[in-house]
Amino acid sequence: MSLQTQIHSLVLRVAEEFNTVKGRTGVLTDLTTTDKSSLVAAINEVKAAVLAATSIDDTQASTTTTYSSNKIVTLLDALKADILGGADPAYDTLLELQQALQNDQSGIAALTAAIETRVRFDAPQTLTAVERQQARDNIGAVGVDDIGDVNTDFVAIFNAALI
């Protein structure tokens, strides 16, 4: 094989490798970066944009930024404090509240009984005479029996008395 033939084979093989590499890297003009002079320049442009981005902004809520983890933890702590409202640590989780309620059924029964004996204002209620009297006494009201017939025609009584 002559030297010319060997160089020709080498050039064809090198061109084949270049085409493979070129196919893997794409065409520079297809880059969406401003700098299309080389892949290194395009990558450096992307890196600079990432470093310049202000994706953390603790001053305002936004759909394009986020709070720092410190700000998020601070907000969650404030929300927890608002929800707990100063609750004792023994009752600062839903599980602890559930357990306290389950463990104090006599207290729950007492509360239920107390609620059942309260005078309602949002629905009709059947009360004994003693309960009605106590309710009236508590709010300073008079009973229907004390008032008499509210439909009495006092004008008719007056007119009848004039004769």
C-alpha positions as CSV (number, residue, x, y, z in Angstrom):
1,M,0.0,0.0,0.0
2,S,1.4,3.4,-1.0
3,L,1.9,6.3,1.4
4,Q,-0.8,8.2,-0.5
5,T,-3.3,5.4,0.0
6,Q,-2.5,5.2,3.7
7,I,-2.9,9.0,4.1
8,H,-6.1,8.9,2.2
9,S,-7.5,6.1,4.5
10,L,-6.4,8.1,7.5
11,V,-8.1,11.3,6.3
12,L,-11.3,9.3,5.7
13,R,-11.2,7.8,9.2
14,V,-10.4,11.1,10.9
15,A,-13.3,12.7,9.0
16,E,-15.6,9.9,10.1
17,E,-14.6,10.6,13.8
18,F,-15.1,14.4,13.3
19,N,-18.6,13.8,11.9
20,T,-19.4,11.6,14.9
21,V,-18.2,14.3,17.4
22,K,-19.9,17.0,15.4
23,G,-23.2,15.0,15.5
24,R,-22.9,14.7,19.2
25,T,-22.2,18.3,19.9
26,G,-24.8,19.8,17.5
27,V,-24.6,23.0,15.5
28,L,-23.4,26.1,17.3
29,T,-26.0,28.3,15.5
30,D,-28.7,26.2,17.1
31,L,-27.6,27.3,20.6
32,T,-30.1,29.6,22.4
33,T,-27.3,31.5,24.1
34,T,-26.1,34.9,22.8
35,D,-22.6,33.7,22.4
36,K,-22.5,31.0,19.7
37,S,-18.7,31.2,19.0
38,S,-18.0,27.9,20.8
39,L,-19.5,25.4,23.3
40,V,-17.2,26.7,26.0
41,A,-18.4,30.2,25.4
42,A,-22.0,29.1,25.5
43,I,-21.5,27.1,28.7
44,N,-19.7,30.0,30.3
45,E,-22.7,32.3,29.4
46,V,-25.1,29.9,31.0
47,K,-22.9,29.6,34.1
48,A,-22.8,33.4,34.5
49,A,-26.6,33.6,34.1
50,V,-27.1,31.0,36.8
51,L,-24.7,32.7,39.2
52,A,-26.3,36.1,38.5
53,A,-29.8,34.8,39.1
54,T,-31.6,35.9,42.3
55,S,-33.8,33.0,42.9
56,I,-33.8,33.5,46.6
57,D,-35.7,36.6,47.7
58,D,-36.8,36.9,51.4
59,T,-38.5,40.2,50.9
60,Q,-41.5,39.2,48.9
61,A,-43.6,36.2,47.8
62,S,-43.3,35.5,44.1
63,T,-43.8,32.7,41.5
64,T,-40.3,33.2,40.1
65,T,-38.3,33.2,43.3
66,T,-38.2,31.4,46.6
67,Y,-37.6,32.2,50.2
68,S,-34.3,31.0,51.8
69,S,-34.6,27.9,54.0
70,N,-34.0,30.2,57.1
71,K,-37.0,32.4,56.1
72,I,-39.2,29.3,55.4
73,V,-38.3,27.9,58.9
74,T,-39.0,31.2,60.5
75,L,-42.4,31.4,58.8
76,L,-43.3,27.9,59.7
77,D,-42.3,28.6,63.4
78,A,-44.5,31.7,63.4
79,L,-47.4,29.7,61.9
80,K,-47.0,27.0,64.5
81,A,-46.9,29.6,67.3
82,D,-50.1,31.1,65.9
83,I,-51.9,27.8,65.7
84,L,-50.8,26.7,69.2
85,G,-51.6,30.1,70.7
86,G,-49.3,29.5,73.7
87,A,-50.6,25.9,74.4
88,D,-48.7,24.0,77.1
89,P,-46.1,21.7,75.5
90,A,-48.2,18.7,76.8
91,Y,-51.0,19.7,74.4
92,D,-49.1,21.1,71.4
93,T,-49.8,18.3,68.9
94,L,-53.0,16.8,67.7
95,L,-51.9,13.4,69.0
96,E,-51.5,14.9,72.5
97,L,-54.9,16.5,72.3
98,Q,-56.5,13.2,71.1
99,Q,-54.9,11.3,74.0
100,A,-55.9,13.9,76.5
101,L,-59.5,13.7,75.3
102,Q,-59.5,9.9,75.3
103,N,-58.0,9.8,78.8
104,D,-60.6,12.1,80.3
105,Q,-63.9,10.6,79.3
106,S,-65.5,11.7,82.6
107,G,-64.5,15.3,81.8
108,I,-65.9,15.0,78.3
109,A,-69.1,13.5,79.8
110,A,-69.4,16.4,82.2
111,L,-69.0,19.0,79.4
112,T,-71.5,17.2,77.3
113,A,-74.0,17.1,80.2
114,A,-73.4,20.8,80.9
115,I,-74.0,21.7,77.2
116,E,-77.2,19.7,77.1
117,T,-78.6,21.6,80.1
118,R,-78.0,25.1,78.5
119,V,-80.9,27.2,77.2
120,R,-80.7,27.3,73.4
121,F,-81.4,30.3,71.3
122,D,-80.9,28.6,67.9
123,A,-83.5,25.9,68.1
124,P,-86.7,25.0,70.0
125,Q,-86.2,23.3,73.3
126,T,-88.4,21.5,75.9
127,L,-87.8,22.7,79.4
128,T,-89.5,21.9,82.7
129,A,-91.3,24.6,84.6
130,V,-88.3,24.8,87.1
131,E,-85.8,25.1,84.2
132,R,-87.9,27.8,82.5
133,Q,-88.1,29.8,85.7
134,Q,-84.3,29.5,86.3
135,A,-83.6,30.6,82.8
136,R,-85.9,33.6,83.2
137,D,-84.3,34.5,86.5
138,N,-80.8,34.2,85.0
139,I,-81.6,36.8,82.2
140,G,-84.0,38.9,84.1
141,A,-87.1,38.0,82.0
142,V,-90.7,37.5,82.9
143,G,-92.8,34.5,81.9
144,V,-95.9,34.3,79.7
145,D,-97.9,33.5,82.8
146,D,-96.7,36.8,84.4
147,I,-97.6,38.8,81.4
148,G,-101.0,37.3,80.6
149,D,-102.6,37.0,77.2
150,V,-100.6,39.1,74.8
151,N,-103.5,39.2,72.4
152,T,-105.8,41.0,74.8
153,D,-107.8,43.9,73.2
154,F,-107.3,46.6,75.7
155,V,-109.2,49.1,73.6
156,A,-112.2,46.9,73.7
157,I,-111.9,46.6,77.5
158,F,-111.6,50.4,77.8
159,N,-114.6,51.0,75.5
160,A,-116.6,48.5,77.5
161,A,-115.7,50.2,80.7
162,L,-116.9,53.6,79.4
163,I,-120.5,52.5,79.2
